[in-house]
Amino acid sequence: MDGLLHVNEKQTGERTSVHDEAPARTRSARAYAPASITGFFAIHEHRDPLQKGSFGCGLVLESGCVTEVAHVPTRAAESKIQINGRVEEALTTRYVLDRLAASAPMNVSTSFDVPIGCGFGASAAGALSTALALNELLMLNMTLNELAQIAHCAEVANSTGLGDVIAETCGGVVIRMKPGAPGIGVIDRIPHRNEQVSSVTFGVKLTRSVLAEGSEGTKRRINDAGKVALQAVLRKPTLEMLMHASREFALHIELMSTTCKDAIEAVAAEGKVASVAMLGETVFVIGESDALHEFGAVKTSRLSHAGAHLL
């Protein structure tokens, strides 16, 4: 794809891929990536996957995933990806694996402490942590932005997200000012304390169902509402405004289930603001909410001050 980094090319100076270097000195490597919740967004289409992405705003959480990568013992073996202990196809992670370790069979094992397919940016976190761990294990000598660009392209190629990678690379309460992969897109951040985020998940909703299969009318509503929400946050960049703008966005785009709407209204009745994690069946609120407990098991996580890193 246009603009995509290729490990087998000499990108700067004399740096080369692992296949031109001595064998790796370690047998495994581990990396962490945080989860992220998008409060609102607007889609930016582009033929170059590095330029494609979204405007928007969201929260990066301390909860996320840890990925461990290790060499497959025999050359004849194939790479294997495990998610929470089960072998999975994991196409977004597979994309990263194919580009960073195409001729070096790997075992990739990712453990999540957030639900998958529910609006927590899990596919981005899995791809990003895999890229970081492979870079360490295979001594690829790539920068964080270069690795994150591959993870971003993996998301775009598989329609699993548009802006989670850049948020999870940096951490914090993120405003996506200019769309695109890390190093191309531009973000700002809203200052915050170590607030707690509470959430209840009602089921799985695949991002692909909107990004790749959604109607043009749905995408127009998303873009119109996303631009209004972004302007509101830019006028008053606070966590409180982010939550208000996210709730209005969720109501306007008409993708919210009845259960999510009921939960948001129950939280509003106790004087707090909740919204829906985009694009998922998860309702979230800053701090505690007694009302949210009426709708199911409440999970909590603190806001993150940091992005993905090696362990």
C-alpha positions as CSV (number, residue, x, y, z in Angstrom):
1,M,0.0,0.0,0.0
2,D,1.1,3.6,-0.7
3,G,3.3,5.0,2.0
4,L,3.6,1.8,4.0
5,L,6.9,1.1,5.7
6,H,8.7,-2.1,4.6
7,V,11.2,-3.6,7.0
8,N,13.2,-5.2,4.2
9,E,14.1,-1.8,2.7
10,K,17.0,0.3,4.0
11,Q,15.0,3.2,5.4
12,T,17.7,5.4,6.8
13,G,21.4,5.2,6.5
14,E,22.8,1.7,7.0
15,R,19.9,0.3,9.1
16,T,18.7,-3.0,7.7
17,S,16.2,-5.7,8.6
18,V,16.7,-8.5,11.0
19,H,17.4,-10.8,8.0
20,D,20.6,-8.9,7.3
21,E,21.7,-8.9,11.0
22,A,23.1,-11.5,13.4
23,P,20.5,-13.8,15.1
24,A,18.4,-12.3,17.9
25,R,20.0,-12.6,21.3
26,T,16.8,-13.1,23.2
27,R,14.2,-15.9,23.0
28,S,11.1,-13.7,23.7
29,A,10.0,-10.1,24.2
30,R,7.0,-8.5,25.8
31,A,5.2,-5.2,25.3
32,Y,2.2,-3.4,26.7
33,A,-0.4,-1.2,24.9
34,P,-3.2,0.6,26.6
35,A,-6.9,0.4,25.7
36,S,-8.7,3.4,24.3
37,I,-12.3,4.7,24.2
38,T,-13.3,7.0,21.3
39,G,-16.0,9.4,22.4
40,F,-16.6,10.9,19.0
41,F,-15.0,10.9,15.6
42,A,-15.2,12.0,11.9
43,I,-14.0,9.8,9.1
44,H,-11.2,11.0,6.8
45,E,-10.9,8.9,3.7
46,H,-7.6,8.7,1.7
47,R,-6.1,6.2,-0.7
48,D,-2.9,6.2,1.3
49,P,-3.5,4.2,4.5
50,L,-1.0,6.3,6.4
51,Q,-3.1,9.4,5.6
52,K,-6.5,7.8,6.2
53,G,-7.8,8.1,9.7
54,S,-10.2,10.2,11.8
55,F,-10.6,13.4,13.7
56,G,-12.0,13.0,17.2
57,C,-11.4,12.7,20.9
58,G,-11.2,9.9,23.4
59,L,-9.7,8.4,26.6
60,V,-6.7,6.1,26.9
61,L,-6.9,3.7,29.8
62,E,-4.4,2.0,32.0
63,S,-6.2,-1.3,31.2
64,G,-5.1,-2.8,27.9
65,C,-3.1,-5.8,26.8
66,V,0.3,-7.4,27.1
67,T,1.8,-9.3,24.1
68,E,4.7,-11.8,24.3
69,V,6.4,-12.9,21.1
70,A,8.8,-15.8,20.8
71,H,10.6,-17.7,18.1
72,V,9.0,-20.9,16.8
73,P,11.4,-23.7,17.7
74,T,11.6,-25.2,14.2
75,R,12.0,-23.5,10.8
76,A,9.3,-25.5,9.3
77,A,6.6,-24.4,11.8
78,E,4.1,-21.6,11.1
79,S,3.5,-18.5,13.1
80,K,0.6,-18.8,15.6
81,I,-1.4,-16.0,17.3
82,Q,-3.1,-16.6,20.6
83,I,-5.6,-14.2,22.1
84,N,-6.4,-14.8,25.8
85,G,-5.0,-18.3,25.5
86,R,-6.9,-19.3,22.3
87,V,-5.6,-19.6,18.8
88,E,-7.2,-16.9,16.7
89,E,-7.0,-15.6,13.1
90,A,-6.6,-12.0,14.5
91,L,-6.2,-10.4,11.1
92,T,-5.0,-7.0,12.4
93,T,-2.2,-8.6,14.4
94,R,-1.5,-11.0,11.5
95,Y,-0.9,-8.0,9.2
96,V,1.8,-6.7,11.6
97,L,3.3,-10.1,12.0
98,D,3.5,-10.7,8.2
99,R,5.3,-7.4,7.6
100,L,7.8,-7.6,10.5
101,A,8.5,-11.3,10.6
102,A,7.4,-12.7,7.3
103,S,10.3,-15.3,7.1
104,A,10.8,-15.8,10.8
105,P,8.0,-18.0,12.3
106,M,6.7,-16.6,15.6
107,N,4.4,-17.4,18.5
108,V,2.4,-14.3,19.4
109,S,0.4,-14.4,22.6
110,T,-1.8,-11.4,23.7
111,S,-3.7,-11.2,27.0
112,F,-6.4,-8.5,27.3
113,D,-8.0,-7.1,30.4
114,V,-10.6,-5.3,28.4
115,P,-13.5,-6.9,26.3
116,I,-12.7,-7.4,22.7
117,G,-15.0,-6.0,20.0
118,C,-16.7,-3.7,22.5
119,G,-15.2,-0.2,21.8
120,F,-11.9,-0.4,23.7
121,G,-9.6,-0.3,20.8
122,A,-8.4,-3.8,21.4
123,S,-7.4,-4.6,17.9
124,A,-5.2,-1.5,17.8
125,A,-3.6,-2.4,21.2
126,G,-2.9,-6.0,20.0
127,A,-1.3,-4.8,16.8
128,L,0.7,-2.1,18.5
129,S,2.0,-4.2,21.3
130,T,2.9,-7.0,18.8
131,A,4.9,-4.5,16.7
132,L,6.8,-3.2,19.7
133,A,7.6,-6.7,20.9
134,L,8.7,-8.0,17.5
135,N,11.0,-4.9,17.1
136,E,12.7,-5.8,20.3
137,L,13.0,-9.6,19.7
138,L,14.2,-9.3,16.1
139,M,16.4,-6.2,16.6
140,L,14.7,-4.3,13.8
141,N,15.9,-1.0,15.1
142,M,12.7,0.8,14.1
143,T,11.3,3.9,15.9
144,L,8.0,4.0,17.7
145,N,6.3,6.0,15.0
146,E,7.5,3.5,12.3
147,L,6.1,0.6,14.3
148,A,2.9,2.4,15.1
149,Q,2.5,3.3,11.4
150,I,2.4,-0.4,10.5
151,A,-0.2,-1.0,13.3
152,H,-2.3,1.9,11.9
153,C,-2.1,0.4,8.4
154,A,-3.2,-2.9,9.8
155,E,-6.3,-1.3,11.3
156,V,-7.1,0.5,8.1
157,A,-6.6,-2.6,6.0
158,N,-8.9,-4.7,8.2
159,S,-11.5,-1.9,8.9
160,T,-11.0,-2.4,12.7
161,G,-10.3,1.3,13.5
162,L,-9.1,4.7,12.3
163,G,-7.6,6.5,15.2
164,D,-7.0,4.2,18.1
165,V,-3.3,3.5,17.3
166,I,-2.2,7.1,17.5
167,A,-4.1,7.6,20.8
168,E,-2.6,4.4,22.3
169,T,0.9,5.4,21.2
170,C,0.8,8.5,23.2
171,G,-1.7,8.0,26.1
172,G,-3.8,10.5,27.9
173,V,-7.1,12.3,26.9
174,V,-6.5,12.7,23.2
175,I,-7.8,15.2,20.7
176,R,-7.1,14.0,17.2
177,M,-6.5,17.3,15.4
178,K,-5.3,15.9,12.1
179,P,-6.0,12.4,10.8
180,G,-3.4,9.8,10.0
181,A,-0.9,7.5,11.4
182,P,1.6,8.5,14.2
183,G,4.2,10.8,12.6
184,I,1.6,12.0,10.2
185,G,-1.6,12.7,12.2
186,V,-1.5,15.4,14.8
187,I,-2.9,15.1,18.3
188,D,-3.3,17.4,21.3
189,R,-4.2,16.3,24.8
190,I,-6.5,17.6,27.5
191,P,-4.7,17.8,30.9
192,H,-6.2,15.4,33.4
193,R,-5.7,13.8,36.8
194,N,-5.7,10.0,37.3
195,E,-9.5,9.8,37.1
196,Q,-11.3,6.5,37.1
197,V,-13.4,5.4,34.1
198,S,-16.3,3.1,34.9
199,S,-18.0,1.1,32.1
200,V,-20.6,-1.6,31.4
201,T,-20.4,-3.7,28.2
202,F,-23.6,-5.2,26.7
203,G,-22.2,-7.1,23.8
204,V,-20.0,-7.1,20.7
205,K,-20.3,-4.7,17.8
206,L,-17.7,-5.0,15.1
207,T,-16.2,-1.7,13.9
208,R,-16.1,-3.2,10.4
209,S,-19.9,-3.1,10.4
210,V,-19.8,0.7,10.2
211,L,-16.5,1.5,8.6
212,A,-16.6,-1.0,5.8
213,E,-20.3,-2.0,5.6
214,G,-22.2,1.1,6.9
215,S,-24.4,3.2,4.6
216,E,-23.3,6.5,3.2
217,G,-26.1,8.1,5.2
218,T,-24.6,6.7,8.5
219,K,-21.2,8.0,7.6
220,R,-22.5,11.4,6.8
221,R,-24.3,11.6,10.2
222,I,-21.0,10.5,11.9
223,N,-19.0,13.1,10.1
224,D,-21.5,15.9,10.6
225,A,-21.9,15.2,14.3
226,G,-18.1,14.5,14.8
227,K,-17.2,17.9,13.4
228,V,-19.7,19.7,15.7
229,A,-18.4,17.7,18.7
230,L,-14.7,18.5,17.9
231,Q,-15.4,22.2,17.7
232,A,-17.2,22.1,21.0
233,V,-14.2,20.5,22.7
234,L,-11.7,22.8,21.0
235,R,-13.7,25.8,22.4
236,K,-13.6,24.3,25.9
237,P,-11.0,21.5,26.1
238,T,-12.0,19.8,29.4
239,L,-12.9,16.3,30.3
240,E,-16.4,17.4,31.2
241,M,-17.0,18.9,27.7
242,L,-15.6,15.8,26.1
243,M,-18.3,13.7,27.9
244,H,-21.1,16.1,27.0
245,A,-19.9,16.2,23.3
246,S,-19.6,12.4,23.2
247,R,-23.1,11.9,24.5
248,E,-24.6,14.3,22.0
249,F,-22.6,12.6,19.2
250,A,-23.8,9.2,20.3
251,L,-27.4,10.3,20.3
252,H,-27.2,12.0,16.9
253,I,-25.6,9.3,14.8
254,E,-28.5,6.8,15.6
255,L,-26.4,3.7,16.2
256,M,-27.1,3.4,19.9
257,S,-29.0,0.4,21.2
258,T,-32.0,0.8,23.5
259,T,-30.1,-0.7,26.3
260,C,-27.2,1.8,26.0
261,K,-29.7,4.6,25.8
262,D,-31.4,3.4,29.0
263,A,-28.1,3.3,30.8
264,I,-27.1,6.8,29.7
265,E,-30.5,8.2,30.8
266,A,-30.2,6.4,34.2
267,V,-26.8,8.0,34.7
268,A,-28.1,11.4,33.7
269,A,-30.9,11.0,36.3
270,E,-28.2,10.9,39.0
271,G,-26.6,14.1,37.6
272,K,-23.7,12.6,35.7
273,V,-22.8,12.3,32.0
274,A,-22.3,8.9,30.3
275,S,-21.8,8.0,26.7
276,V,-21.2,5.1,24.4
277,A,-17.7,3.9,23.4
278,M,-17.3,4.2,19.6
279,L,-18.0,1.8,18.0
280,G,-19.2,-0.6,20.6
281,E,-22.0,-1.7,23.0
282,T,-20.3,-0.2,26.1
283,V,-21.5,2.7,28.2
284,F,-18.8,4.6,30.1
285,V,-18.7,7.4,32.7
286,I,-16.0,9.3,34.5
287,G,-15.9,8.3,38.2
288,E,-18.4,6.1,40.0
289,S,-22.1,5.7,39.0
290,D,-24.6,3.8,41.2
291,A,-27.0,3.8,38.3
292,L,-24.5,2.0,36.0
293,H,-24.4,-1.0,38.4
294,E,-28.1,-1.6,37.7
295,F,-27.2,-2.6,34.1
296,G,-24.5,-5.2,34.7
297,A,-21.0,-5.8,35.9
298,V,-19.1,-2.5,36.1
299,K,-15.4,-2.5,35.1
300,T,-13.1,0.3,36.1
301,S,-9.8,1.6,34.9
302,R,-7.7,4.7,35.5
303,L,-6.9,7.1,32.7
304,S,-3.4,6.5,31.4
305,H,-0.7,9.1,31.4
306,A,1.5,7.0,29.1
307,G,1.3,5.1,25.8
308,A,2.5,1.7,24.6
309,H,5.9,0.5,25.8
310,L,8.2,-2.5,26.2
311,L,8.1,-4.6,29.4
